[in-house]
Amino acid sequence: MPHYFYLARCCDGSLYSGSCIDLKERERLHNEGKGAKYTRSRHPIRFVHHEKFSTLSGARKREAQVKTWTKAEKEKLVSRRSHSTHRRRLFR
């Protein structure tokens, strides 16, 4: 079963990092105010980046790593991901 690290964009523009097993379910919970305390007052949120891991430990290690980053570093990760996804769509 895969595990995921994710970055969520909150309605105030901030980024929240977390880990989960089911991305759709986790996003739904955040948007219902049942996710993390941080996102309860900042929803709606939307996932803007995710990475897949074979273990929960791997996903949580990545989450811990990214949580130490500045917002600018996190934005760069989101931007790279968006650019990469856009390029894949263009060259299909």
C-alpha positions as CSV (number, residue, x, y, z in Angstrom):
1,M,0.0,0.0,0.0
2,P,1.5,3.4,-1.0
3,H,1.9,6.3,1.4
4,Y,2.1,9.9,0.4
5,F,3.8,13.1,1.5
6,Y,1.8,16.2,0.4
7,L,1.7,20.0,0.4
8,A,-1.6,21.7,0.7
9,R,-2.3,25.3,-0.3
10,C,-4.6,26.9,2.3
11,C,-7.1,29.6,1.5
12,D,-4.8,32.2,3.1
13,G,-2.0,31.2,0.7
14,S,0.0,29.3,3.3
15,L,1.3,25.8,2.7
16,Y,0.7,22.8,5.0
17,S,2.7,19.6,4.8
18,G,1.5,16.2,5.8
19,S,1.4,12.5,5.1
20,C,-1.4,10.0,4.5
21,I,-2.4,6.8,2.8
22,D,-5.4,8.2,0.7
23,L,-4.9,11.6,-0.8
24,K,-8.6,12.2,-1.8
25,E,-9.9,11.2,1.6
26,R,-7.3,13.3,3.4
27,E,-8.1,16.4,1.3
28,R,-11.8,15.9,2.0
29,L,-11.2,15.6,5.8
30,H,-9.1,18.8,5.7
31,N,-11.9,20.6,3.9
32,E,-14.5,19.4,6.3
33,G,-12.5,20.8,9.2
34,K,-11.6,17.4,10.5
35,G,-8.0,17.4,9.4
36,A,-5.1,19.0,11.1
37,K,-5.7,21.8,13.6
38,Y,-3.7,24.2,11.4
39,T,-6.0,23.7,8.4
40,R,-9.3,23.9,10.3
41,S,-9.4,27.7,10.2
42,R,-7.7,27.9,6.7
43,H,-10.0,25.8,4.5
44,P,-10.8,25.2,1.7
45,I,-7.4,23.7,1.0
46,R,-6.2,22.0,-2.2
47,F,-3.2,19.7,-2.6
48,V,-0.6,21.3,-4.8
49,H,2.1,18.7,-4.6
50,H,2.5,15.0,-3.5
51,E,5.2,12.3,-3.5
52,K,4.6,8.6,-3.3
53,F,6.5,6.3,-0.9
54,S,6.4,2.6,-0.3
55,T,6.4,3.1,3.5
56,L,4.7,5.5,6.0
57,S,8.2,6.0,7.5
58,G,9.5,7.3,4.2
59,A,6.6,9.7,3.8
60,R,6.9,11.0,7.3
61,K,10.7,11.5,6.9
62,R,10.1,13.6,3.8
63,E,7.4,15.5,5.7
64,A,9.8,16.2,8.5
65,Q,12.4,17.3,6.1
66,V,10.2,19.7,4.2
67,K,8.7,21.2,7.4
68,T,12.1,22.6,8.1
69,W,12.2,24.5,4.8
70,T,11.3,28.1,4.3
71,K,8.1,29.0,2.4
72,A,10.2,30.1,-0.6
73,E,11.8,26.6,-0.7
74,K,8.4,24.9,-0.5
75,E,7.1,27.2,-3.3
76,K,10.0,26.2,-5.5
77,L,9.1,22.5,-5.0
78,V,5.4,23.3,-5.9
79,S,6.5,25.3,-8.9
80,R,8.9,22.6,-10.2
81,R,6.1,20.0,-9.9
82,S,3.6,22.2,-11.7
83,H,6.1,22.9,-14.5
84,S,6.9,19.2,-14.8
85,T,3.2,18.3,-15.0
86,H,2.5,21.0,-17.5
87,R,5.4,19.8,-19.7
88,R,4.1,16.2,-19.6
89,R,0.7,17.4,-20.8
90,L,2.2,19.4,-23.6
91,F,4.3,16.5,-24.9
92,R,1.9,13.6,-24.8
